[in-house]
Amino acid sequence: MLFHDQQCANWHSALQVPNDTLPNVPLGSLSRLMADDFRSALMWHMENQGTTIAELVSATGVSRDVINKLRARDGSSTTVENGMLLAAYYGKTLNEFIKRQEATSTSRLAALFSLLEPEEQRVVEAQIRGILSSHED
């Protein structure tokens, strides 16, 4: 029989927002700063771009619950995967997103490219190489 036990509850509190995974190690204070930065960056991007929660959920697959918790809780963060998806929605790498930097066309492509599966990356690379080789003619 399968049931929701303490291990599942621990997983939810450790891997869902807020995600403070380093509180008992010497660099634990840094994780709190990063969480604050990610949350404030998300709020900033949503406000400046006029992004709705529904748009983020639809485009990224990050759950409405995760986004709501991020917005509602000071110091909350999320998984790296969710962070990458949210940053890529704005055409940015995770670092550009957190630092609120303007994305370049190269970094927008890199952010999107990093979300592809390895086989899809190979296909896109082959397509780019094909386009470039046609320029040589």
N, CA, C and O of each residue as an XYZ file, in Angstrom:
548
protein
N       0.848     -1.183      0.000
C       0.000      0.000      0.000
C       0.890      1.242      0.000
O       1.843      1.327      0.775
N       0.584      2.182     -0.851
C       1.352      3.411     -0.983
C       0.643      4.532     -0.239
O      -0.557      4.738     -0.420
N       1.372      5.248      0.588
C       0.767      6.362      1.317
C       1.777      7.485      1.475
O       2.982      7.293      1.313
N       1.266      8.639      1.790
C       2.082      9.842      1.943
C       2.701      9.824      3.335
O       2.018     10.131      4.313
N       3.962      9.477      3.442
C       4.583      9.337      4.759
C       5.543     10.482      5.059
O       5.635     11.448      4.302
N       6.253     10.357      6.170
C       7.175     11.403      6.611
C       8.260     11.679      5.571
O       8.659     12.827      5.375
N       8.736     10.620      4.901
C       9.775     10.819      3.886
C       9.263     11.722      2.760
O       9.988     12.600      2.294
N       8.036     11.513      2.326
C       7.454     12.368      1.286
C       7.304     13.802      1.787
O       7.585     14.760      1.067
N       6.857     13.930      3.027
C       6.698     15.271      3.599
C       8.042     15.978      3.672
O       8.133     17.172      3.387
N       9.091     15.247      4.054
C      10.434     15.839      4.095
C      10.879     16.250      2.700
O      11.490     17.305      2.527
N      10.576     15.421      1.703
C      10.950     15.761      0.332
C      10.266     17.052     -0.089
O      10.899     17.933     -0.671
N       8.970     17.167      0.205
C       8.237     18.372     -0.176
C       8.808     19.606      0.498
O       8.958     20.646     -0.144
N       9.129     19.511      1.781
C       9.640     20.707      2.454
C      11.069     21.013      2.043
O      11.478     22.173      2.095
N      11.845     20.010      1.634
C      13.232     20.255      1.231
C      13.338     20.697     -0.221
O      14.199     21.511     -0.553
N      12.480     20.179     -1.088
C      12.641     20.443     -2.515
C      11.623     21.406     -3.107
O      11.766     21.817     -4.258
N      10.627     21.765     -2.363
C       9.673     22.750     -2.842
C      10.040     24.099     -2.239
O      10.876     24.164     -1.338
N       9.442     25.150     -2.712
C       9.757     26.461     -2.169
C       9.194     26.583     -0.769
O       8.106     26.053     -0.542
N       9.833     27.234      0.192
C      11.182     27.761      0.100
C      12.214     26.642      0.143
O      12.011     25.626      0.809
N      13.283     26.825     -0.543
C      14.300     25.802     -0.660
C      15.608     26.330     -0.095
O      16.444     26.841     -0.840
N      15.792     26.213      1.198
C      17.032     26.638      1.831
C      17.829     25.389      2.151
O      17.723     24.837      3.246
N      18.625     24.948      1.195
C      19.289     23.657      1.311
C      20.618     23.702      2.033
O      21.203     22.652      2.298
N      21.117     24.886      2.360
C      22.444     24.974      2.958
C      22.478     25.610      4.350
O      23.482     26.245      4.674
N      21.449     25.482      5.195
C      21.456     26.230      6.443
C      22.495     25.771      7.458
O      22.875     26.548      8.334
N      22.960     24.541      7.365
C      23.859     24.018      8.387
C      25.299     23.875      7.920
O      26.087     23.177      8.558
N      25.650     24.517      6.829
C      27.021     24.463      6.343
C      27.601     25.869      6.375
O      26.851     26.845      6.422
N      28.933     25.989      6.348
C      29.538     27.318      6.485
C      29.032     28.366      5.505
O      29.013     29.549      5.845
N      28.622     27.979      4.303
C      28.160     28.949      3.314
C      26.648     29.123      3.338
O      26.078     29.714      2.421
N      25.991     28.612      4.383
C      24.537     28.658      4.460
C      23.956     30.042      4.296
O      22.894     30.199      3.693
N      24.627     31.044      4.817
C      24.099     32.404      4.703
C      24.034     32.865      3.250
O      23.214     33.717      2.908
N      24.882     32.316      2.401
C      24.856     32.692      0.986
C      23.597     32.191      0.294
O      23.076     32.856     -0.601
N      23.103     31.024      0.699
C      21.902     30.501      0.046
C      20.708     31.404      0.314
O      19.844     31.556     -0.549
N      20.647     31.998      1.484
C      19.552     32.914      1.821
C      19.613     34.148      0.911
O      18.585     34.619      0.422
N      20.822     34.663      0.692
C      20.980     35.822     -0.192
C      20.548     35.493     -1.614
O      19.885     36.296     -2.271
N      20.927     34.307     -2.087
C      20.564     33.901     -3.441
C      19.053     33.751     -3.560
O      18.471     34.143     -4.571
N      18.412     33.186     -2.535
C      16.956     33.030     -2.562
C      16.284     34.393     -2.652
O      15.367     34.584     -3.451
N      16.738     35.343     -1.834
C      16.167     36.688     -1.882
C      16.358     37.302     -3.262
O      15.450     37.941     -3.793
N      17.540     37.108     -3.842
C      17.812     37.649     -5.168
C      16.906     37.032     -6.225
O      16.388     37.744     -7.085
N      16.709     35.711     -6.169
C      15.871     35.067     -7.179
C      14.435     35.554     -7.062
O      13.815     35.911     -8.064
N      13.911     35.570     -5.860
C      12.531     36.007     -5.646
C      12.343     37.448     -6.119
O      11.386     37.753     -6.831
N      13.259     38.329     -5.722
C      13.108     39.736     -6.117
C      13.273     39.899     -7.628
O      12.620     40.749     -8.233
N      14.138     39.092     -8.237
C      14.297     39.144     -9.695
C      13.016     38.693    -10.391
O      12.608     39.287    -11.389
N      12.388     37.653     -9.870
C      11.129     37.198    -10.460
C      10.071     38.290    -10.364
O       9.377     38.580    -11.338
N       9.953     38.888     -9.193
C       8.973     39.960     -9.004
C       9.260     41.116     -9.967
O       8.342     41.663    -10.579
N      10.540     41.484    -10.097
C      10.953     42.589    -10.963
C      10.598     42.293    -12.422
O      10.022     43.136    -13.109
N      10.947     41.089    -12.891
C      10.668     40.729    -14.279
C       9.170     40.687    -14.555
O       8.710     41.177    -15.587
N       8.418     40.108    -13.643
C       6.971     40.029    -13.851
C       6.359     41.422    -13.921
O       5.500     41.688    -14.761
N       6.801     42.300    -13.042
C       6.257     43.660    -13.022
C       6.653     44.440    -14.274
O       5.812     45.080    -14.906
N       7.937     44.382    -14.626
C       8.419     45.162    -15.771
C       7.902     44.653    -17.112
O       7.719     45.437    -18.044
N       7.668     43.364    -17.216
C       7.178     42.794    -18.473
C       5.659     42.642    -18.486
O       5.068     42.309    -19.513
N       5.031     42.889    -17.334
C       3.583     42.712    -17.244
C       3.161     41.257    -17.378
O       2.092     40.957    -17.910
N       4.002     40.362    -16.894
C       3.747     38.931    -17.015
C       2.757     38.469    -15.956
O       2.866     38.837    -14.787
N       1.806     37.672    -16.369
C       0.866     37.100    -15.406
C       1.348     35.716    -14.975
O       2.157     35.081    -15.651
N       0.837     35.274    -13.847
C       1.169     33.930    -13.370
C       0.707     32.900    -14.393
O       1.421     31.937    -14.672
N      -0.470     33.095    -14.944
C      -1.006     32.154    -15.939
C      -0.079     32.035    -17.147
O       0.118     30.938    -17.668
N       0.490     33.151    -17.595
C       1.422     33.116    -18.733
C       2.667     32.312    -18.387
O       3.131     31.510    -19.197
N       3.214     32.522    -17.187
C       4.403     31.776    -16.768
C       4.114     30.282    -16.674
O       4.898     29.458    -17.144
N       2.990     29.945    -16.067
C       2.620     28.536    -15.910
C       2.473     27.880    -17.278
O       3.004     26.794    -17.509
N       1.764     28.527    -18.169
C       1.512     27.975    -19.495
C       2.795     27.801    -20.302
O       2.985     26.774    -20.952
N       3.666     28.790    -20.262
C       4.871     28.766    -21.100
C       6.001     27.931    -20.520
O       6.787     27.356    -21.273
N       6.099     27.850    -19.186
C       7.253     27.185    -18.575
C       6.956     25.811    -18.007
O       7.860     24.983    -17.889
N       5.710     25.555    -17.654
C       5.385     24.295    -16.994
C       5.649     24.322    -15.498
O       5.379     23.340    -14.806
N       6.175     25.438    -14.988
C       6.364     25.589    -13.543
C       4.970     25.772    -12.945
O       4.170     26.558    -13.452
N       4.687     25.048    -11.873
C       3.323     25.051    -11.340
C       2.929     26.407    -10.755
O       3.762     27.171    -10.267
N       1.650     26.667    -10.823
C       1.073     27.892    -10.256
C       1.395     27.973     -8.763
O       1.682     29.050     -8.240
N       1.346     26.830     -8.086
C       1.623     26.788     -6.653
C       3.048     27.254     -6.352
O       3.265     28.033     -5.424
N       4.010     26.780     -7.130
C       5.412     27.174     -6.927
C       5.574     28.673     -7.146
O       6.224     29.348     -6.347
N       4.995     29.196     -8.211
C       5.117     30.630     -8.503
C       4.441     31.458     -7.417
O       4.987     32.469     -6.977
N       3.258     31.037     -6.985
C       2.566     31.761     -5.911
C       3.374     31.764     -4.620
O       3.449     32.785     -3.937
N       3.981     30.623     -4.283
C       4.793     30.552     -3.064
C       6.021     31.447     -3.178
O       6.403     32.117     -2.219
N       6.629     31.451     -4.347
C       7.781     32.332     -4.556
C       7.398     33.788     -4.337
O       8.119     34.540     -3.682
N       6.276     34.169     -4.881
C       5.845     35.568     -4.776
C       5.417     35.929     -3.358
O       5.602     37.067     -2.927
N       4.854     34.982     -2.638
C       4.259     35.280     -1.334
C       5.241     35.240     -0.168
O       5.009     35.884      0.856
N       6.321     34.502     -0.308
C       7.212     34.280      0.832
C       8.560     34.968      0.647
O       9.286     34.684     -0.305
N       8.882     35.861      1.553
C      10.217     36.462      1.545
C      11.255     35.361      1.725
O      11.073     34.452      2.535
N      12.337     35.450      0.969
C      13.425     34.483      1.101
C      13.146     33.143      0.470
O      13.922     32.205      0.653
N      12.053     33.022     -0.273
C      11.765     31.736     -0.902
C      12.552     31.599     -2.200
O      12.931     32.585     -2.831
N      12.779     30.360     -2.572
C      13.501     30.060     -3.795
C      12.819     28.872     -4.451
O      11.716     28.490     -4.058
N      13.458     28.297     -5.429
C      12.892     27.145     -6.121
C      14.026     26.259     -6.587
O      15.192     26.540     -6.311
N      13.697     25.199     -7.286
C      14.726     24.303     -7.796
C      15.482     24.981     -8.937
O      14.999     25.946     -9.530
N      16.640     24.477     -9.228
C      17.433     25.012    -10.336
C      16.662     24.867    -11.647
O      16.668     25.768    -12.485
N      16.001     23.723    -11.811
C      15.254     23.484    -13.043
C      14.163     24.537    -13.237
O      14.013     25.092    -14.325
N      13.402     24.808    -12.171
C      12.361     25.837    -12.269
C      12.976     27.205    -12.537
O      12.445     27.986    -13.327
N      14.095     27.492    -11.878
C      14.769     28.770    -12.087
C      15.209     28.951    -13.525
O      15.055     30.030    -14.096
N      15.757     27.894    -14.112
C      16.195     27.967    -15.507
C      15.012     28.190    -16.443
O      15.101     28.965    -17.396
N      13.910     27.507    -16.166
C      12.718     27.670    -17.004
C      12.167     29.085    -16.917
O      11.806     29.682    -17.931
N      12.103     29.616    -15.707
C      11.584     30.976    -15.532
C      12.505     31.999    -16.190
O      12.033     32.942    -16.826
N      13.815     31.818    -16.040
C      14.767     32.734    -16.674
C      14.666     32.648    -18.196
O      14.681     33.669    -18.883
N      14.563     31.429    -18.716
C      14.481     31.241    -20.170
C      13.217     31.868    -20.743
O      13.217     32.318    -21.889
N      12.148     31.904    -19.968
C      10.919     32.559    -20.428
C      11.209     34.010    -20.811
O      10.650     34.536    -21.772
N      12.087     34.639    -20.046
C      12.456     36.033    -20.321
C      13.658     36.122    -21.262
O      14.200     37.205    -21.486
N      14.071     34.974    -21.812
C      15.168     34.950    -22.771
C      16.518     35.183    -22.136
O      17.425     35.725    -22.768
N      16.655     34.774    -20.884
C      17.884     35.048    -20.147
C      18.450     33.783    -19.530
O      17.739     32.809    -19.286
N      19.754     33.828    -19.286
C      20.359     32.793    -18.467
C      19.958     33.067    -17.025
O      19.450     34.145    -16.713
N      20.182     32.110    -16.156
C      19.820     32.288    -14.753
C      20.574     33.458    -14.133
O      19.999     34.235    -13.372
N      21.859     33.585    -14.455
C      22.642     34.706    -13.910
C      22.130     36.052    -14.414
O      22.010     36.996    -13.633
N      21.829     36.152    -15.698
C      21.283     37.406    -16.241
C      19.947     37.741    -15.587
O      19.656     38.902    -15.300
N      19.148     36.719    -15.359
C      17.839     36.906    -14.737
C      17.995     37.474    -13.330
O      17.353     38.465    -12.981
N      18.843     36.849    -12.532
C      19.024     37.286    -11.145
C      19.639     38.676    -11.083
O      19.259     39.492    -10.244
N      20.596     38.946    -11.977
C      21.260     40.259    -11.978
C      20.448     41.321    -12.714
O      20.833     42.490    -12.744
N      19.332     40.919    -13.302
C      18.456     41.821    -14.060
C      19.196     42.485    -15.226
O      18.986     43.661    -15.524
N      20.057     41.714    -15.869
C      20.815     42.219    -17.012
C      19.994     42.056    -18.285
O      19.149     41.168    -18.398
N      20.265     42.931    -19.228
C      19.649     42.789    -20.541
C      20.219     41.544    -21.208
O      21.421     41.285    -21.145
N      19.361     40.796    -21.832
C      19.807     39.604    -22.540
C      20.289     39.995    -23.932
O      19.700     40.849    -24.594
N      21.352     39.364    -24.354
C      21.819     39.538    -25.726
C      21.138     38.474    -26.580
O      20.566     37.521    -26.050
N      21.197     38.631    -27.875
C      20.593     37.605    -28.731
C      21.291     36.264    -28.513
O      20.650     35.214    -28.565
N      22.593     36.297    -28.269
C      23.342     35.068    -28.018
C      22.902     34.414    -26.719
O      22.711     33.199    -26.669
N      22.740     35.211    -25.667
C      22.346     34.615    -24.392
C      20.899     34.127    -24.428
O      20.563     33.146    -23.764
N      20.041     34.798    -25.194
C      18.659     34.314    -25.338
C      18.648     32.945    -25.998
O      17.935     32.041    -25.563
N      19.443     32.797    -27.049
C      19.534     31.499    -27.723
C      20.139     30.448    -26.800
O      19.675     29.309    -26.770
N      21.172     30.823    -26.048
C      21.808     29.878    -25.124
C      20.832     29.427    -24.045
O      20.809     28.251    -23.681
N      20.033     30.346    -23.534
C      19.055     29.996    -22.499
C      18.034     29.003    -23.046
O      17.690     28.031    -22.374
N      17.555     29.242    -24.250
C      16.586     28.329    -24.854
C      17.236     27.003    -25.236
O      16.655     25.938    -25.028
N      18.437     27.072    -25.792
C      19.165     25.876    -26.209
C      19.408     24.948    -25.025
O      19.325     23.728    -25.166
N      19.706     25.518    -23.863
C      20.002     24.702    -22.678
C      18.789     23.918    -22.194
O      18.940     22.961    -21.435
N      17.596     24.305    -22.615
C      16.380     23.594    -22.209
C      16.079     22.383    -23.092
O      15.232     21.557    -22.752
N      16.776     22.281    -24.228
C      16.542     21.168    -25.144
C      17.214     19.897    -24.648
O      18.205     19.941    -23.919
N      16.658     18.772    -25.054
C      17.276     17.471    -24.797
C      18.530     17.363    -25.668
O      18.623     18.032    -26.697
N      19.504     16.521    -25.265
C      20.749     16.403    -26.049
C      20.517     16.101    -27.530
O      21.191     16.674    -28.385
N      19.588     15.222    -27.840
C      19.325     14.900    -29.248
C      18.770     16.116    -29.990
O      19.128     16.361    -31.142
N      17.909     16.865    -29.337
C      17.363     18.081    -29.945
C      18.466     19.115    -30.150
O      18.468     19.833    -31.149
N      19.394     19.190    -29.212
C      20.524     20.114    -29.357
C      21.362     19.748    -30.576
O      21.811     20.625    -31.313
N      21.572     18.441    -30.787
C      22.344     18.006    -31.954
C      21.624     18.379    -33.253
O      22.263     18.785    -34.224
N      20.306     18.243    -33.271
C      19.530     18.597    -34.469
C      19.650     20.093    -34.751
O      19.882     20.497    -35.890
N      19.491     20.908    -33.715
C      19.585     22.362    -33.891
C      20.989     22.748    -34.347
O      21.149     23.593    -35.227
N      22.003     22.129    -33.748
C      23.379     22.424    -34.160
C      23.586     22.061    -35.632
O      24.207     22.820    -36.377
N      23.071     20.912    -36.049
C      23.208     20.503    -37.451
C      22.493     21.486    -38.376
O      22.989     21.795    -39.459
N      21.336     21.974    -37.953
C      20.610     22.955    -38.763
C      21.404     24.252    -38.898
O      21.472     24.834    -39.981
N      21.996     24.697    -37.810
C      22.806     25.922    -37.852
C      23.998     25.731    -38.775
O      24.314     26.602    -39.586
N      24.663     24.577    -38.645
C      25.812     24.300    -39.513
C      25.384     24.263    -40.989
O      26.112     24.737    -41.861
N      24.208     23.699    -41.259
C      23.690     23.665    -42.632
C      23.445     25.063    -43.173
O      23.780     25.359    -44.319
N      22.863     25.914    -42.353
C      22.622     27.305    -42.768
C      23.941     28.004    -43.053
O      24.076     28.703    -44.057
N      24.915     27.812    -42.166
C      26.218     28.460    -42.348
C      26.939     27.944    -43.586
O      27.585     28.717    -44.293
N      26.834     26.647    -43.854
C      27.517     26.106    -45.040
C      26.876     26.617    -46.327
O      27.553     26.720    -47.350
N      25.588     26.938    -46.296
C      24.942     27.486    -47.497
C      25.428     28.902    -47.786
O      25.334     29.370    -48.921
N      25.944     29.586    -46.772
C      26.486     30.939    -46.970
C      27.815     30.911    -47.711
O      28.215     31.908    -48.311
N      28.497     29.774    -47.671
C      29.809     29.657    -48.314
C      29.688     29.529    -49.827
O      30.661     29.750    -50.548
N      28.508     29.175    -50.310
C      28.323     28.950    -51.757
C      28.266     30.215    -52.536
O      28.115     30.181    -53.757
